[in-house]
Amino acid sequence: MKDFKEKLALVPNKPGSYQMRDKDGIIIYVGKAKNLKNRLKSYFTGTHTGKTLMLVENIDDFEYIVTSSELESLILEITLIKKYNPKYNILLKDDKTYPYIEFTNEEYPRLRIVRNTKRKKNKNYLYGPYPNVTAARKTVNMINRIYPLRKCEKMPKKTCLYYHIGECLGYCSEKIDKSVIYEMKKEIISFLKGDSSVIEHKIKEEMDKASQVLNYERALELKNMLDDINITLKKQKIDLNKNYNFDLINYYNDNNYLSIQIFFVRDGLLCGRHKEIIQTINNVEENVLEYIIKFYDKTGILPKELYVSEEMDKDLLSEYLGVKVTTPYRGKLKSLLDLAYENAKQNLENEEETIEKDENKRLSAARLLATLLHIPKVERIESFDNSHLFGTYYVGGMVVFDNFLPNKNEYRKYKIETDVKDDIGAMREVLYRRYYKVLMENLKKPDLIVLDGGKAQITICKEIIDSLKLQIPIVGLVKDEHHRTSHLLDSDYNEISIPEDSNLFLYLAKIQEEVHRYAITYHRNIKSKGALVSMLDMVPGIGEKRRKELLKKFGSLKKIKEAPLEELEPILGKDVALNLLNYFKESE
């Protein structure tokens, strides 16, 4: 650890944000403090363990920015975290957002599951979030079967199957009384807010009719619908005398691990809960505060009110999020808050031993790999693979693992230039583009590059890394005749054997599987969009926005191919327009 005694003496006793840098000048942690001097001193005095110890051991320098208030320091902290994505700040493990049930506020409304609640501002009704995705889908399917809502994304020119089986009123061809739609809408909204009486009555009537005509299969299906209502609504009903939306958050901290529980209450219904266990850095309350802000930034929708534990800085959180934040001290809300605490504690006690064992396995495997390759450490690994269709439509993918855990925020996709006709050429282009950017933008360099291949791939990678004057170790995963990884090949082409039953072998195999999956999934996604979109998506520099502008102006692939350079330039720019024309030429 470096001695920062003289630099710490100059730090003021004021609020602000601080940034820790490693030996490469990369920001590895961003924090905030009411008192910068006291907080920064705490990192370099006393004994640390766990993630805090790992952070402190990697600090080569620190900086700080003084602010006029704690709110300003919090805003600055979150801004810098978003900008630099520091490795030791909290990373939400689940990169997916929770689904919501959306009831569209259209002339002919639809009911559907959505995840991207930030996509546009509208006046649609949103209910959720639903951590239990299956329950949400069952609810939507059930309502769509009971009520003949519109099912189509866009109005078709003639009636579809749903109309003929009685699950749509035929909005595209029939004149529908607005009062019918209004009644459906009122009953569905009432159900989603927790009143299931009307829908239950409808289902029971249908069940009796089905039984009378001996249609027992239909009767059983309707009975299952009633059971689903009990699961999704009645068992979640809590009597709080509060008809608005609120979340309740509590946590339990032990041995450098933080267990968080979030209860979602919507119109008196406990929709579900979110739980997560993370490693902490120093101040627990600050970690919880950062987690809450990141969580709601990801979900995109805030409830009307948050209930949190007494230790939290409620005024600061309320001012930042723009919602009411309070602590209940008695009654049912206090009992619910205590229940969240007990759940957080129980979850950590159940999982802590498993988490620690897994962490020890990963760290020991990383140390073994560093020893075998004669390098100081292996924390960040970047791995590459390509995918193509019979030697055409090449794409590349890069995955990132931190201490053998996938860091999906750092994954990258690459479109390959049209003149590339083989795996080696594709790998050369991807590696050059990646590490030229690392060099130019001073991005975090990996401790190790892992290639899915042997001597040829390693030779290409060495050429690229050496040409950019970067010093990054390289290793290849070599397969046998059965296409299974048999051994490693280092940058000097030395074979390194690893027992197949070792943790290191299993972690490397996981990286190999993940990068292959990522590259081939990207390729399949492009192909699944169709020939026109696929061809445009394969050209570097053409993304979704430019593709839409091309299609809007020219209307078809044939007209885009026939367009002269000067007509393409206003949309694409000269270089990308030339890329597109060259791509068409190569494809023909």
Number of C-alpha atoms within 10 A of each C-alpha: 9 11 10 14 10 8 11 16 10 9 17 14 14 18 24 27 26 22 22 23 19 18 10 11 15 20 24 21 24 25 26 28 24 18 17 22 19 15 18 22 15 13 17 18 8 7 9 18 13 13 16 17 14 13 21 18 14 15 22 17 17 19 14 19 15 20 18 10 13 19 19 17 22 25 15 20 23 18 13 19 22 11 9 15 19 20 18 18 19 19 18 14 13 9 11 11 17 19 23 23 21 20 22 17 14 9 11 18 17 19 20 18 19 15 16 15 18 12 8 7 7 10 10 13 13 18 20 22 24 23 18 15 14 9 17 22 16 15 22 17 15 18 17 19 15 16 18 20 23 22 20 13 7 8 14 12 8 11 16 14 10 17 18 11 10 13 17 21 20 23 20 19 12 10 9 13 8 10 9 9 17 14 10 15 20 10 17 21 14 15 18 22 17 20 16 18 12 12 20 16 12 12 18 16 12 17 19 15 14 17 14 11 9 11 13 14 11 15 21 14 12 23 16 13 21 18 12 16 21 14 12 22 21 16 12 16 17 15 10 14 9 13 14 14 19 21 19 23 25 25 26 21 18 13 10 16 20 21 26 25 24 24 21 23 25 24 20 21 25 22 23 17 18 15 17 16 21 19 20 24 26 16 12 19 15 18 18 20 17 21 18 17 14 18 16 13 13 17 18 14 14 16 16 14 17 22 22 22 19 12 9 18 15 19 12 16 21 15 12 14 15 12 14 16 22 19 18 15 12 9 9 14 15 17 13 19 25 16 15 24 21 16 20 25 20 14 18 25 14 11 12 17 11 12 15 12 11 12 15 12 17 20 17 15 22 21 18 16 19 17 13 13 20 10 14 10 15 22 18 21 22 21 24 26 25 27 23 19 11 9 11 16 23 26 25 27 25 23 25 25 18 16 19 22 17 18 18 14 11 12 16 15 17 20 22 23 20 21 14 17 16 14 19 15 16 24 24 17 19 24 20 18 13 13 18 18 12 16 14 8 9 13 16 18 18 20 19 22 19 25 25 21 18 18 19 11 18 24 16 17 24 19 14 19 18 11 11 14 10 15 13 16 18 23 27 24 22 18 15 9 7 7 8 11 20 18 18 24 22 19 18 12 14 12 15 14 12 17 11 13 8 11 17 22 19 15 18 18 15 15 24 20 12 19 24 21 15 21 24 19 14 19 24 14 11 19 18 11 12 10 12 14 17 17 18 23 20 24 22 17 17 20 12 10 9 15 17 13 13 19 16 10 13 16 12 12 16 10 13 19 14 10 13 12 15 11 14 21 14 10 17 20 14 14 11 17 22 15 18 25 19 16 19 16 11 10 12 6
